[in-house]
Amino acid sequence: LATWSGMSIVAQPQGTVWTIGPQNYGGLGIGNGTPLVNRPNVVTGLSDVVAVSTGSLFNLALTAGGTAYAWGFNGNGVLGDGTQVARNVPTAIALSNVVAIDAGLGHSVALLANGDAYTWGDNAYGQLGDGTTTDSYVPRLVMSGVRAISAGADYSLFVKADGTVWGVGRNNYG
């Protein structure tokens, strides 16, 4: 279960994904332009989903087979498909063997089974962790030897295999 900006998303035990809330930019993933949906709807084209995350007007889903999907608003390339075109149905992200995903306000983070961490989307505060403030429309490798990830509003956190925690991005509240 995840919520953001009035949108809620949940992965059911049988692997389907359901959404409810505003349909801005296709964020519900139901393939139509209805502006507000006040009843839960199954997301088109997903199955075997084990995790979900939601950002500002976009969503991520992860299947048991290690494929990550994104849909909704695509400003700053947050969907990782190389464009800024909004998607109203899930689109596979060009990564394999994904074990964890997380959505920030306008960026995304993924962790692969081999410990590589990838980020993409808005990078105004350096939240992608690549040493720049340039947005990325596709996933970029930013760190290896990672065992856990988390994306906040304008920051990302990485727990390394040695137990150290690394943070990148906005630090306005310490």
Order of alpha helices (4+ residues) and beta strands (2+ residues): beta-beta-beta-beta-beta-beta-beta-beta-beta-beta-beta-beta-beta-beta-beta
